[in-house]
Every structure is written in structure tokens, then in C-alpha cells.
Amino acid sequence: MIQKEEREENGFDLATGGDLIRPPVVVYVGLTVMVAYGLVEDDDDVEPRTGFKDDDDVESCVGVTVVVMASYVALSSPIHCKQFEFPSLISRKSRSRVNFRRTQAGVISCDYSCIEVRDVCYRPPGTQLNILNGVSFSLPEKSLGLIFGQSGSGKTTLLQLLAGLSKPTSGSIYVQKYGHDGKPNMSSEPLPPERVGIVFQFPERYFVADNVLDEVIFGWPRQSGELQLKEYLALNLQRAVNWVGLSGISLDKDPHSLSGGYKRRLALAIQLVQIPDLLILDEPLAGLDWKARADVVKLLKHLKKELTILVVSHDLKELVSLVDQSWRMDMGGVLMEEPLPV
């Protein structure tokens, strides 16, 4: 439970997201004294003990004092100055990270969400063998999870299910919100494929355009009726490019001519334009030299502060410092939570 003094810590109201302004009491006390003093005239018939000439002056000053102090009581409650939010690449994600809400009892509770995978099995059509068997895990938002294991154990298949490229034979994949007590506080919601960004292994093999700009906007809506969506995507385009460190690259440059590290950055920028709820990376360090690998690790360290990221990788030593949770996928598609063996 977040008490009032905690919500108003450091002059910032967590419940409303605005600054707190309290008129200082000295202003009102000083105003009262000035008003009272102003009623006193330099006159011989002023009463020496009261400072007022007659009962009318006393009543006037008392009335003014009551008004001034009533104003202080009314205004001593914090004035909420709502902060103006400029659109940003991560503004929606930032707002959804910690959502303070007022319940019927007037209590402020803190919400967070998790990507939930429950008892997922997958059997390719026309076969009798499950590639995935009873896979379950939870990944809190703004964290980085890593799945490791032998090649052919089903890791990439799981990523494809999360991205909506295939459907589980059984089980469910959804988003669940939790309260500060760790209990679900509302119904779960499906994880829509359009809210998932996925960068496959060697993403440069899938580049289709002749320049960086066309590569990023490939697949954007062409219909004039979707102008609002176009504007939204365009607003995030430059921010995504800056976010991954591509601001120094000409948008007219051939993406195939970029270095390996910059190709990975471009692949990330393409997915970040639409601000995914889940960003999936399949072997993000594969095929890169040591400098490019270090650059990608540094970039992921930055991204995980604002995004939920799930990585499949064999490069455990480079990524161990970033990982919040890890799982081992055994042959037969069985997933077990396990610390990285490094």
C-alpha cells in the first residue's frame, strides 16, 4: 500500500503524475498581518491595547483574517500541475510499466504485467511427435529473459509461437496484470502478434529494400484512410533510429552495405518503430566480430530498461550480466528454469 506521504515524496504525486505546489503559510500569515496593520491609522483615538480605533475595525480585520486563513486551508492541499508528455518511442511503455490506480476504498495500488506462457505444446501438422511439451514460464515487463539449450530442442519454435507465426497445439500465451501483492488484479489478455517484435538469426538475410528508409517502412499501410497510423509510425521512425544508434547513417544507404553490427541495429529499429510489448531476439550475437558483439550487448543493456526482451542464444558469457531470468530447453521441448552455466 502506498501511503499519502509516499505518494507525495520529493514534491511529486505518484497518483497523478504531477508536481505538488503548496502555498507557503508565511504568505498567508504575512497577508493577515498586513491587512490588520492597514486598518490601523495614525490617530490619537486608537486604543493602545487593541490597535484598532473601534469595533468596526476589529470586525473587519477578523473577517479578513477568516477569509485569508480559509484560503490557506483550501490551498494548502497540493495543487496538481499535470506534466505535459511529449510523444516518445517509449512513452506508452513507460506509462504502462507502473500504473497507479485508485480503488473504491481510496487506496493506491501498484500494477505490473507479465508475459505468461502456460502448458504450451506444439505438434507440427501431420505429425505425431510434439516439438514442445508443457512449456510454462513468466517474464515480467522491462526485464530480459534468456533461453539456452541444444540446437534442435525447440527454442526457435517457441519464439515463433510467441510471435504468432504458428499456433500452439494446446496451452495459452497471454498478458497478465498483477497488483502489488503479487495477485492477479484483472482478467488476462491475449498477446496479439502485432504487439510482438521478432528479430531472427542473421536478420540481414531478410532485407528486401535498396535503402535504409525503405527497409524500415516496408509493409507500412498504403491506404490514405490509415493516415493516422502512418503519422504515428513516422513519429517513431526517427526516434527508433536514434534509439539504436543509427542516426549517423544516411537513410539512402544500401542496408546490405552496412557492417554486421549496424545491420543488427537496423533490424532492431524496424521492430522498435511500433513499440512492441515483447521483443524477441534469436541469436542476436551470431556471426558478429568481437566489437560488434560488444556494441549489441551495450545496446541491449540500454533497451532492457524500457522493453520486455526474450533472447535465445548460445553466447551466454557476453549476455550473463543482462539476464534477469533464464531457462534451459532440453531435447523433447521441455523447458526448465535454470541459472546460466557460466
Residue frames relative to the residue before (quaternion, step in Angstrom):
aa qw qx qy qz dx dy dz
M 1.0000 0.0000 0.0000 0.0000 0.00 0.00 0.00
I 0.2651 -0.7671 0.5666 0.1426 3.54 -0.88 0.90
Q 0.2841 -0.7846 0.5314 0.1458 3.55 -0.43 1.23
K 0.7029 -0.4810 0.3183 0.4162 3.54 -1.32 0.37
E 0.6779 0.4968 -0.3164 0.4400 3.57 0.88 -0.90
E 0.6347 0.5121 -0.3340 0.4725 3.58 1.15 -0.55
R 0.6544 0.5174 -0.3163 0.4517 3.56 1.02 -0.79
E 0.7469 0.3808 -0.2084 0.5037 3.55 1.10 -0.64
E 0.2991 0.7865 -0.4920 0.2234 3.55 1.24 0.41
N 0.8619 0.0931 -0.0926 0.4898 3.53 -1.11 0.85
G 0.6538 -0.5625 0.3265 0.3866 3.57 1.02 0.72
F 0.6449 0.4761 -0.3330 0.4966 3.59 1.18 0.46
D 0.2996 -0.7689 0.5419 0.1592 3.55 -0.74 1.06
L 0.3223 -0.7765 0.5113 0.1782 3.57 -0.42 1.24
A 0.6334 0.5629 -0.3425 0.4058 3.57 1.08 -0.60
T 0.7953 0.2717 -0.1406 0.5233 3.57 1.05 -0.70
G 0.4176 -0.7157 0.4685 0.3063 3.56 1.19 -0.34
G 0.6143 0.5544 -0.3567 0.4337 3.61 1.18 0.46
D 0.5683 -0.5735 0.4565 0.3739 3.54 -1.28 0.28
L 0.3624 -0.7164 0.5567 0.2134 3.56 -1.19 0.60
I 0.0513 -0.7811 0.6220 0.0194 3.58 -0.89 0.94
R 0.0409 -0.7925 0.6085 -0.0042 3.59 -0.67 1.11
P 0.3754 -0.7132 0.5344 0.2546 3.64 -0.62 1.00
P 0.4447 -0.7138 0.4630 0.2800 3.63 -0.67 0.98
V 0.5529 -0.6434 0.4259 0.3145 3.55 -1.00 0.88
V 0.5863 0.5982 -0.3829 0.3896 3.59 1.06 -0.64
V 0.5856 0.5779 -0.3745 0.4276 3.59 1.12 -0.60
Y 0.7106 0.4580 -0.2608 0.4661 3.55 0.91 -0.95
V 0.6286 0.5164 -0.3390 0.4725 3.58 1.01 -0.76
G 0.6629 0.5079 -0.3046 0.4581 3.55 0.94 -0.92
L 0.6402 0.5280 -0.3235 0.4546 3.56 1.00 -0.81
T 0.6391 0.5302 -0.3202 0.4560 3.56 1.01 -0.84
V 0.6638 0.5032 -0.3024 0.4634 3.57 0.91 -0.94
M 0.6562 0.5183 -0.3147 0.4492 3.56 0.97 -0.89
V 0.6426 0.5154 -0.3264 0.4635 3.57 0.99 -0.81
A 0.6579 0.5083 -0.3089 0.4619 3.54 0.94 -0.94
Y 0.6632 0.5069 -0.2993 0.4622 3.57 0.94 -0.90
G 0.6475 0.5401 -0.3219 0.4305 3.55 1.06 -0.75
L 0.6348 0.5304 -0.3284 0.4558 3.56 1.19 -0.48
V 0.6262 0.5335 -0.3350 0.4593 3.56 1.26 -0.34
E 0.1254 -0.7931 0.5934 0.0560 3.55 -0.70 1.00
D 0.5092 -0.6319 0.4879 0.3216 3.52 -1.13 0.58
D 0.2764 0.7656 -0.5100 0.2781 3.51 0.32 1.33
D 0.5704 -0.6313 0.4078 0.3315 3.54 -1.07 0.68
D 0.7341 0.4356 -0.2577 0.4528 3.60 1.05 -0.65
V 0.3648 0.7077 -0.5216 0.3067 3.57 1.12 0.55
E 0.4698 -0.6706 0.4953 0.2902 3.54 -0.92 0.92
P 0.4424 -0.7325 0.4450 0.2640 3.62 -0.67 1.02
R 0.7056 0.4740 -0.2873 0.4415 3.64 1.01 -0.65
T 0.7631 0.3697 -0.2090 0.4872 3.59 0.97 -0.74
G 0.3769 -0.7287 0.4965 0.2837 3.62 1.03 -0.58
F 0.6661 0.4544 -0.3089 0.5043 3.60 1.24 0.17
K 0.5198 -0.6639 0.4447 0.3021 3.51 -1.10 0.72
D 0.8114 -0.0593 0.0799 0.5760 3.59 0.93 -0.80
D 0.7303 -0.4307 0.3044 0.4341 3.56 -1.33 0.03
D 0.5970 0.5730 -0.3761 0.4169 3.62 1.06 -0.60
D 0.6462 0.5090 -0.3239 0.4674 3.56 1.03 -0.80
V 0.6270 0.5357 -0.3369 0.4543 3.57 1.01 -0.79
E 0.6748 0.4908 -0.2975 0.4639 3.56 0.88 -0.96
S 0.6374 0.5331 -0.3330 0.4457 3.59 1.00 -0.79
C 0.6863 0.4792 -0.2945 0.4612 3.56 0.88 -0.93
V 0.6264 0.5259 -0.3408 0.4636 3.58 1.00 -0.78
G 0.6554 0.5193 -0.3167 0.4478 3.57 0.94 -0.84
V 0.6618 0.4946 -0.3045 0.4740 3.55 0.94 -0.90
T 0.6372 0.5379 -0.3271 0.4445 3.57 1.00 -0.86
V 0.6421 0.5219 -0.3220 0.4600 3.58 0.97 -0.86
V 0.6590 0.5075 -0.3112 0.4596 3.58 0.93 -0.89
V 0.6710 0.5039 -0.3049 0.4505 3.56 0.90 -0.94
M 0.7007 0.4591 -0.2837 0.4666 3.59 0.84 -0.92
A 0.6045 0.5329 -0.3620 0.4685 3.61 1.08 -0.59
S 0.6253 0.5273 -0.3351 0.4677 3.56 1.06 -0.72
Y 0.6418 0.5227 -0.3348 0.4503 3.55 1.00 -0.78
V 0.6391 0.5246 -0.3312 0.4546 3.58 0.96 -0.87
A 0.6807 0.4905 -0.2943 0.4577 3.56 0.93 -0.89
L 0.7687 0.3848 -0.1973 0.4712 3.54 0.93 -0.89
S 0.5269 0.6373 -0.4239 0.3696 3.57 1.23 -0.19
S 0.5367 0.5540 -0.4202 0.4781 3.56 1.27 -0.23
P 0.6018 -0.6047 0.3681 0.3696 3.57 -0.97 0.79
I 0.2911 -0.7006 0.6231 0.1904 3.52 -1.11 0.77
H 0.2672 -0.7924 0.5305 0.1387 3.56 -0.60 1.11
C 0.1130 -0.7743 0.6214 0.0401 3.55 -0.66 1.14
K 0.2905 -0.7955 0.5069 0.1606 3.56 -0.13 1.26
Q 0.3871 -0.7329 0.5120 0.2257 3.55 -0.79 1.01
F 0.3895 -0.6996 0.5466 0.2450 3.56 -1.03 0.81
E 0.2027 -0.7945 0.5652 0.0905 3.55 -0.79 1.04
F 0.2776 -0.7347 0.5953 0.1699 3.55 -0.76 1.05
P 0.5540 -0.5939 0.4473 0.3745 3.60 -1.01 0.64
S 0.0601 0.7922 -0.6047 0.0553 3.55 -0.97 0.81
L 0.7025 -0.4700 0.3301 0.4202 3.50 -1.29 0.34
I 0.8102 0.2699 -0.1104 0.5084 3.56 0.93 -0.86
S 0.3452 0.7770 -0.4888 0.1953 3.61 1.21 0.13
R 0.6736 0.4834 -0.3151 0.4619 3.58 0.90 -0.85
K 0.6543 0.5038 -0.3135 0.4687 3.56 0.97 -0.79
S 0.6350 0.5286 -0.3368 0.4516 3.57 0.98 -0.74
R 0.6749 0.4893 -0.3074 0.4590 3.54 0.96 -0.84
S 0.7106 0.4576 -0.2735 0.4592 3.58 1.02 -0.66
R 0.4832 0.6835 -0.4390 0.3265 3.59 1.23 -0.28
V 0.7840 -0.0227 0.0429 0.6189 3.57 0.76 -1.01
N 0.0627 -0.8209 0.5669 -0.0264 3.53 -0.39 1.27
F 0.1713 -0.7914 0.5808 0.0831 3.56 -0.45 1.19
R 0.0155 0.8128 -0.5808 0.0421 3.55 -0.76 0.97
R 0.3826 -0.7176 0.5381 0.2217 3.56 -1.13 0.68
T 0.2953 -0.7615 0.5549 0.1584 3.56 -0.73 1.07
Q 0.7167 -0.4289 0.3161 0.4499 3.57 -1.32 0.05
A 0.6780 0.4820 -0.2903 0.4730 3.58 1.11 -0.63
G 0.5352 -0.6461 0.3986 0.3704 3.57 1.25 -0.02
V 0.4997 0.6504 -0.4240 0.3840 3.58 1.24 0.30
I 0.3401 -0.7252 0.5609 0.2093 3.54 -1.04 0.76
S 0.0391 -0.8014 0.5969 0.0045 3.59 -0.79 1.00
C 0.3793 -0.7379 0.5254 0.1887 3.55 -1.14 0.71
D 0.1593 -0.8042 0.5696 0.0587 3.57 -0.74 1.06
Y 0.0369 0.7479 -0.6625 -0.0177 3.52 -1.24 0.52
S 0.3013 -0.7687 0.5400 0.1632 3.57 -1.18 0.40
C 0.1846 -0.7604 0.6150 0.0969 3.53 -1.30 0.49
I 0.3898 -0.6240 0.6111 0.2918 3.50 -1.29 0.50
E 0.0985 -0.8191 0.5650 0.0113 3.58 -0.63 1.13
V 0.0670 -0.7511 0.6563 0.0249 3.55 -0.99 0.95
R 0.0066 -0.8368 0.5443 -0.0591 3.58 -0.58 1.15
D 0.8687 -0.1308 0.0505 0.4750 3.53 -0.79 1.21
V 0.2346 0.7993 -0.5171 0.1964 3.57 0.95 0.87
C 0.0206 -0.7589 0.6509 -0.0086 3.53 -0.97 1.00
Y 0.0515 -0.7960 0.6020 0.0362 3.55 -1.12 0.61
R 0.0245 -0.7678 0.6394 -0.0332 3.51 -0.92 1.10
P 0.4241 -0.7114 0.4881 0.2754 3.62 -0.54 1.06
P 0.5857 -0.5934 0.4125 0.3670 3.60 -1.00 0.74
G 0.8165 0.2541 -0.2049 0.4762 3.53 -1.01 0.89
T 0.6714 0.4436 -0.3077 0.5077 3.59 1.26 0.19
Q 0.3912 -0.7159 0.5314 0.2284 3.56 -1.29 0.26
L 0.6521 0.5222 -0.2992 0.4610 3.58 1.29 -0.03
N 0.3632 -0.7269 0.5439 0.2094 3.56 -0.86 1.00
I 0.3243 -0.7220 0.5781 0.1983 3.55 -0.99 0.88
L 0.7604 0.1742 -0.1054 0.6168 3.56 1.18 -0.68
N 0.0915 -0.8129 0.5752 0.0068 3.56 -0.96 0.91
G 0.8648 -0.1398 0.0647 0.4779 3.56 -0.52 1.23
V 0.2137 0.8014 -0.5304 0.1754 3.59 0.95 0.84
S 0.0827 0.7842 -0.6086 0.0885 3.57 -0.87 1.03
F 0.2660 0.7350 -0.6059 0.1479 3.55 -1.08 0.78
S 0.2624 -0.7319 0.6057 0.1689 3.54 -1.35 0.32
L 0.0737 -0.7856 0.6139 0.0234 3.55 -1.02 0.84
P 0.3071 -0.7670 0.5328 0.1830 3.62 -0.36 1.21
E 0.5690 -0.6011 0.4317 0.3586 3.54 -1.13 0.62
K 0.8121 0.1954 -0.2164 0.5055 3.51 -1.26 0.68
S 0.5863 0.4908 -0.4270 0.4827 3.52 0.82 1.06
L 0.3309 -0.7276 0.5639 0.2076 3.54 -1.29 0.28
G 0.0922 -0.7878 0.6086 0.0214 3.53 -0.77 1.11
L 0.1479 -0.7969 0.5823 0.0629 3.57 -1.09 0.71
I 0.1570 -0.7614 0.6248 0.0728 3.55 -0.99 0.94
F 0.0045 -0.7913 0.6110 -0.0241 3.55 -0.83 1.01
G 0.2829 0.7496 -0.5669 0.1913 3.55 -1.26 0.29
Q 0.7177 -0.4510 0.3152 0.4268 3.54 -1.33 0.10
S 0.5692 -0.5640 0.4712 0.3685 3.54 -1.23 0.51
G 0.7847 0.3036 -0.2370 0.4858 3.56 -0.96 0.87
S 0.5212 0.6587 -0.4114 0.3539 3.59 1.25 0.09
G 0.6462 -0.5510 0.3179 0.4216 3.62 1.22 -0.18
K 0.3649 0.7627 -0.4767 0.2406 3.60 1.24 0.14
T 0.7005 0.4564 -0.2777 0.4732 3.59 0.78 -0.98
T 0.5949 0.5588 -0.3605 0.4517 3.59 1.08 -0.65
L 0.6394 0.5182 -0.3221 0.4678 3.58 0.99 -0.82
L 0.6423 0.5189 -0.3277 0.4592 3.59 0.94 -0.80
Q 0.6467 0.5216 -0.3200 0.4553 3.57 1.00 -0.79
L 0.6278 0.5156 -0.3358 0.4768 3.58 1.07 -0.65
L 0.6531 0.5150 -0.3125 0.4588 3.58 0.96 -0.86
A 0.7009 0.4586 -0.2611 0.4799 3.58 1.06 -0.75
G 0.5099 -0.6718 0.4103 0.3469 3.59 1.24 -0.07
L 0.4306 0.7030 -0.4662 0.3210 3.59 1.21 0.31
S 0.7543 0.0879 -0.0832 0.6453 3.56 1.29 -0.38
K 0.3788 -0.7143 0.5399 0.2341 3.56 -1.26 0.36
P 0.5195 -0.6358 0.4601 0.3378 3.59 -0.99 0.77
T 0.5111 -0.6074 0.5061 0.3372 3.55 -1.18 0.58
S 0.7668 -0.0955 0.0642 0.6315 3.55 1.14 -0.71
G 0.6292 0.5198 -0.4043 0.4128 3.54 -1.27 0.34
S 0.3127 -0.7585 0.5504 0.1549 3.56 -1.31 0.06
I 0.1545 -0.7359 0.6543 0.0808 3.50 -1.33 0.60
Y 0.1823 0.8035 -0.5362 0.1834 3.58 -0.56 1.11
V 0.4238 -0.6451 0.5660 0.2895 3.53 -1.42 0.05
Q 0.0702 -0.8025 0.5925 0.0035 3.57 -0.82 1.02
K 0.2506 -0.7544 0.5892 0.1450 3.56 -0.92 0.93
Y 0.1552 -0.7883 0.5934 0.0476 3.53 -1.08 0.87
G 0.4362 -0.6687 0.5374 0.2715 3.53 -1.27 0.52
H 0.7225 -0.4381 0.3071 0.4380 3.55 -1.31 0.04
D 0.6516 0.5080 -0.3144 0.4675 3.59 1.23 -0.37
G 0.5596 -0.6379 0.3749 0.3734 3.58 1.27 0.09
K 0.5980 0.5539 -0.3645 0.4503 3.59 1.27 0.13
P 0.5727 -0.5826 0.4347 0.3791 3.61 -1.07 0.65
N 0.1626 -0.8181 0.5459 0.0787 3.58 -0.83 0.91
M 0.7785 0.1099 -0.1214 0.6059 3.57 1.28 0.20
S 0.6789 -0.4965 0.3454 0.4162 3.54 -1.27 0.27
S 0.5271 -0.6239 0.4759 0.3261 3.55 -1.16 0.65
E 0.2338 -0.7593 0.5941 0.1263 3.54 -1.26 0.52
P 0.5340 -0.6120 0.4587 0.3604 3.61 -1.02 0.66
L 0.4005 -0.6688 0.5646 0.2709 3.55 -1.23 0.52
P 0.2427 -0.8088 0.5138 0.1515 3.63 -0.15 1.22
P 0.5739 -0.6217 0.4067 0.3447 3.62 -0.94 0.80
E 0.6503 0.5336 -0.3310 0.4275 3.59 1.03 -0.71
R 0.6649 0.4729 -0.3045 0.4915 3.58 1.26 -0.21
V 0.6307 0.4891 -0.3307 0.5036 3.58 1.28 0.25
G 0.1426 -0.7668 0.6205 0.0816 3.55 -0.94 0.93
I 0.0505 -0.8091 0.5854 -0.0005 3.57 -0.86 0.91
V 0.1196 -0.7562 0.6414 0.0502 3.54 -1.02 0.95
F 0.2906 -0.7906 0.5188 0.1460 3.55 -0.43 1.24
Q 0.6494 -0.4749 0.4120 0.4277 3.52 -1.34 0.17
F 0.8274 0.0414 -0.0999 0.5511 3.58 -0.92 0.97
P 0.0081 0.8561 -0.5167 0.0109 3.63 0.72 1.03
E 0.5573 0.6243 -0.3944 0.3797 3.58 1.16 -0.49
R 0.5744 0.5936 -0.3818 0.4148 3.58 1.19 -0.39
Y 0.7065 0.4523 -0.2494 0.4837 3.56 1.24 -0.45
F 0.4072 0.6956 -0.4950 0.3246 3.62 1.19 0.15
V 0.1559 -0.8276 0.5380 0.0368 3.57 -0.89 0.98
A 0.6903 0.4942 -0.2771 0.4500 3.61 1.19 -0.42
D 0.5304 -0.6466 0.4656 0.2894 3.53 -1.35 0.32
N 0.7810 0.1628 -0.1338 0.5879 3.59 1.24 -0.12
V 0.6915 -0.5140 0.3238 0.3908 3.54 -1.26 0.51
L 0.6540 0.5283 -0.3263 0.4322 3.60 0.87 -0.90
D 0.6887 0.4709 -0.2905 0.4686 3.59 0.81 -0.96
E 0.6113 0.5480 -0.3545 0.4476 3.58 1.10 -0.61
V 0.6769 0.4957 -0.2926 0.4587 3.56 0.95 -0.88
I 0.7711 0.3642 -0.1985 0.4830 3.60 0.87 -0.91
F 0.3671 0.7283 -0.5046 0.2833 3.61 1.23 0.13
G 0.7975 0.2604 -0.2129 0.5008 3.56 -0.82 1.03
W 0.4521 0.6662 -0.4736 0.3571 3.60 1.22 0.05
P 0.6192 -0.5685 0.3806 0.3853 3.61 -1.12 0.57
R 0.2913 -0.7722 0.5479 0.1367 3.55 -1.03 0.90
Q 0.5884 0.6043 -0.3732 0.3864 3.57 1.16 -0.52
S 0.5295 -0.6472 0.4506 0.3125 3.56 -1.04 0.83
G 0.6066 0.5867 -0.3504 0.4062 3.58 1.13 -0.57
E 0.6936 0.4323 -0.2687 0.5097 3.57 1.24 -0.30
L 0.1715 0.8274 -0.5137 0.1484 3.55 1.13 0.72
Q 0.6340 0.5464 -0.3400 0.4288 3.58 0.97 -0.81
L 0.6500 0.5011 -0.3142 0.4771 3.58 1.01 -0.80
K 0.6227 0.5375 -0.3379 0.4573 3.57 1.02 -0.79
E 0.6588 0.5064 -0.3120 0.4606 3.56 0.93 -0.89
Y 0.6327 0.5332 -0.3248 0.4581 3.56 1.02 -0.81
L 0.6804 0.4809 -0.2886 0.4716 3.57 0.91 -0.91
A 0.6521 0.5164 -0.3184 0.4546 3.56 0.97 -0.84
L 0.6077 0.5650 -0.3432 0.4402 3.55 1.09 -0.74
N 0.7414 0.4091 -0.2180 0.4852 3.56 1.00 -0.82
L 0.4795 0.6999 -0.4329 0.3047 3.59 1.21 -0.33
Q 0.7238 0.4311 -0.2632 0.4701 3.56 0.65 -1.09
R 0.6311 0.5336 -0.3410 0.4480 3.57 1.04 -0.72
A 0.6462 0.5124 -0.3235 0.4640 3.58 1.00 -0.79
V 0.6358 0.5243 -0.3216 0.4663 3.57 1.02 -0.83
N 0.6680 0.4808 -0.2968 0.4844 3.58 0.96 -0.85
W 0.6183 0.5924 -0.3303 0.3971 3.55 1.03 -0.90
V 0.7716 0.3342 -0.1811 0.5100 3.59 0.94 -0.83
G 0.5782 -0.6440 0.3588 0.3496 3.57 1.25 0.26
L 0.4842 0.6631 -0.4394 0.3643 3.58 1.08 0.71
S 0.3608 0.7762 -0.4681 0.2196 3.59 1.25 0.13
G 0.6806 0.4932 -0.2956 0.4541 3.59 1.14 -0.49
I 0.5955 0.5658 -0.3531 0.4479 3.57 1.32 -0.05
S 0.4551 -0.6755 0.5064 0.2830 3.58 -0.91 0.89
L 0.4700 -0.6861 0.4843 0.2717 3.56 -0.97 0.91
D 0.6250 0.5300 -0.3347 0.4653 3.59 1.27 -0.22
K 0.5030 0.6814 -0.4121 0.3359 3.58 1.27 -0.20
D 0.5090 -0.6298 0.4962 0.3132 3.55 -1.11 0.72
P 0.4251 -0.7324 0.4613 0.2648 3.65 -0.56 1.08
H 0.6257 0.5512 -0.3434 0.4322 3.59 1.11 -0.58
S 0.6535 0.5133 -0.3143 0.4589 3.59 1.22 -0.36
L 0.4992 0.6548 -0.4272 0.3735 3.60 1.26 -0.08
S 0.5668 -0.5679 0.4634 0.3760 3.54 -1.25 0.39
G 0.7009 -0.4793 0.3165 0.4229 3.57 -1.24 0.33
G 0.6674 0.5082 -0.3020 0.4528 3.57 0.95 -0.88
Y 0.6826 0.4746 -0.2887 0.4748 3.57 0.98 -0.81
K 0.5834 0.5498 -0.3803 0.4612 3.58 1.11 -0.49
R 0.6491 0.4965 -0.3216 0.4782 3.60 1.00 -0.77
R 0.6245 0.5318 -0.3354 0.4634 3.57 1.03 -0.75
L 0.6471 0.5138 -0.3153 0.4667 3.57 0.98 -0.84
A 0.6424 0.5195 -0.3240 0.4610 3.58 0.96 -0.83
L 0.6456 0.5023 -0.3145 0.4817 3.59 1.05 -0.73
A 0.6400 0.5355 -0.3317 0.4401 3.59 0.93 -0.86
I 0.6130 0.5586 -0.3459 0.4388 3.59 1.00 -0.81
Q 0.7117 0.4443 -0.2568 0.4798 3.59 0.95 -0.85
L 0.6719 0.5266 -0.3011 0.4250 3.59 1.05 -0.71
V 0.4926 0.6710 -0.4351 0.3433 3.60 1.17 -0.38
Q 0.7697 0.3433 -0.1869 0.5048 3.59 0.94 -0.82
I 0.4197 -0.7561 0.4351 0.2508 3.59 1.27 0.42
P 0.0458 -0.8500 0.5244 0.0187 3.63 0.40 1.14
D 0.5000 -0.6151 0.5164 0.3240 3.53 -1.25 0.52
L 0.7781 0.0988 -0.0492 0.6183 3.56 1.20 -0.59
L 0.1375 -0.7734 0.6158 0.0615 3.56 -0.87 1.02
I 0.1368 -0.8075 0.5734 0.0213 3.57 -0.64 1.20
L 0.0590 -0.7969 0.6011 -0.0047 3.56 -0.87 1.01
D 0.1615 -0.7845 0.5954 0.0626 3.56 -0.71 1.13
E 0.8286 -0.1754 0.0577 0.5285 3.58 -0.45 1.28
P 0.0112 0.8630 -0.5049 0.0105 3.62 0.66 1.06
L 0.7142 0.4412 -0.2637 0.4751 3.62 1.18 -0.41
A 0.4377 0.7312 -0.4450 0.2752 3.57 1.26 -0.15
G 0.8529 0.1915 -0.1480 0.4626 3.55 -1.02 0.89
L 0.5856 0.5824 -0.3751 0.4210 3.61 1.23 0.16
D 0.4782 -0.6349 0.5105 0.3280 3.56 -1.18 0.53
W 0.7372 -0.4597 0.2600 0.4215 3.57 -1.27 0.31
K 0.6589 0.5064 -0.3219 0.4537 3.60 0.99 -0.75
A 0.6623 0.4929 -0.3054 0.4744 3.58 0.93 -0.86
R 0.6192 0.5377 -0.3434 0.4578 3.59 1.05 -0.73
A 0.6574 0.5053 -0.3063 0.4677 3.57 0.95 -0.89
D 0.6417 0.5257 -0.3215 0.4566 3.59 1.02 -0.77
V 0.6643 0.4944 -0.3074 0.4688 3.59 0.95 -0.85
V 0.6298 0.5245 -0.3349 0.4649 3.61 0.99 -0.79
K 0.6474 0.5111 -0.3122 0.4713 3.58 0.96 -0.84
L 0.6444 0.5183 -0.3139 0.4664 3.57 1.01 -0.80
L 0.6601 0.5026 -0.3103 0.4641 3.60 0.94 -0.85
K 0.6023 0.5536 -0.3537 0.4534 3.58 1.06 -0.70
H 0.6638 0.4897 -0.2890 0.4858 3.55 1.07 -0.75
L 0.6886 0.5058 -0.2852 0.4343 3.58 0.89 -0.94
K 0.6512 0.5549 -0.3332 0.3962 3.60 0.95 -0.79
K 0.5498 0.6058 -0.3998 0.4133 3.59 1.22 -0.24
E 0.7974 0.2786 -0.1224 0.5210 3.57 1.16 -0.54
L 0.7635 0.3239 -0.1720 0.5316 3.60 1.20 -0.31
T 0.4108 -0.6461 0.5761 0.2862 3.52 -1.33 0.37
I 0.0404 -0.8332 0.5488 -0.0539 3.56 -0.56 1.20
L 0.0719 -0.7622 0.6424 0.0356 3.55 -1.04 0.88
V 0.0992 -0.8164 0.5688 -0.0106 3.55 -0.69 1.17
V 0.1416 -0.7104 0.6781 0.1243 3.52 -1.21 0.67
S 0.2085 0.7966 -0.5366 0.1844 3.58 -0.64 1.06
H 0.3373 -0.6887 0.6014 0.2241 3.50 -1.36 0.46
D 0.6109 0.5583 -0.3406 0.4462 3.58 1.28 -0.27
L 0.0379 -0.8742 0.4840 -0.0070 3.53 0.48 1.24
K 0.6423 0.5576 -0.3434 0.3983 3.60 0.92 -0.83
E 0.6807 0.4886 -0.3019 0.4547 3.59 0.93 -0.83
L 0.7572 0.4148 -0.2014 0.4626 3.58 1.06 -0.73
V 0.4596 0.7349 -0.4332 0.2470 3.59 1.20 -0.38
S 0.6622 0.5250 -0.3207 0.4278 3.61 0.98 -0.74
L 0.6800 0.4960 -0.2838 0.4594 3.60 1.21 -0.39
V 0.6243 0.6252 -0.3186 0.3433 3.55 1.17 -0.68
D 0.2454 -0.7591 0.5899 0.1244 3.55 -0.96 0.99
Q 0.7802 0.0201 0.0007 0.6253 3.58 1.12 -0.71
S 0.0519 -0.7996 0.5978 0.0252 3.57 -1.13 0.61
W 0.1121 -0.7781 0.6173 0.0315 3.53 -1.21 0.70
R 0.2868 -0.7311 0.5920 0.1811 3.55 -1.19 0.65
M 0.2159 -0.7602 0.6013 0.1180 3.55 -0.91 0.97
D 0.2068 -0.7869 0.5740 0.0925 3.56 -0.63 1.17
M 0.6417 -0.4953 0.4062 0.4217 3.54 -1.27 0.34
G 0.7000 0.3824 -0.3224 0.5098 3.54 -0.86 0.98
G 0.5041 -0.7062 0.3945 0.3026 3.57 1.29 0.13
V 0.4471 0.6580 -0.4775 0.3731 3.58 1.03 0.78
L 0.1807 -0.8064 0.5598 0.0601 3.57 -0.70 1.13
M 0.0168 -0.7929 0.6083 -0.0306 3.56 -0.89 1.01
E 0.4392 -0.6707 0.5220 0.2911 3.58 -0.98 0.81
E 0.1534 0.7884 -0.5708 0.1708 3.56 -0.80 1.04
P 0.4984 -0.6403 0.4820 0.3306 3.62 -0.97 0.75
L 0.5867 -0.5774 0.4274 0.3738 3.55 -1.17 0.53
P 0.3894 -0.7422 0.4986 0.2211 3.62 -0.84 0.93
V 0.4232 0.6780 -0.4933 0.3433 3.58 0.55 1.18
